[in-house]
Amino acid sequence: MKKTAGLLRIFNATKYSLKGLKSAIKYETAFRQEFILLVVAYIIVMLVDFSIYERILLLGSIGVVMITELINSAIECVVDRISTERHDLSGRAKDYGSAAVFLSLLLAVILWVYLFSCHFFS
């Protein structure tokens, strides 16, 4: 396989990344839901008088959820591509990916609750 270098490599990497995002929006329900969550979160964050640092934290936490969801979806695709047969290791790989998404969501919820409670109840 011939490798590209320089600006062409960056261009190709960008093209593949955008293709991945388009595919995730098309095929992954959870990613679509998290994308909508990001849009709603952006609107909320811009309407409330948060500092720039709080805004970055709040929106970044949703971004981390979306990144984790993409990694989880990639794990699921690879496992399903290898075999549709049930196997303990395949199940564990999928469960680990799901657990990562869960932890990123939990972190985002904790951060949102904390910053909103500090903002409105202090």
Buried (B, 14 or more C-beta within 10 A) or exposed (E): EEEEEEEEEEEEEEEEEEEEBEBBEEEBEBBBEBBEBBEEBBEBBEEBEBEEEBBEBBBEBBBBBBBBBBEBBEBBEEBEEEEEEEEEEBEEBBEEBBEBBEEBBEBBEEBBEEBBEEEEEE
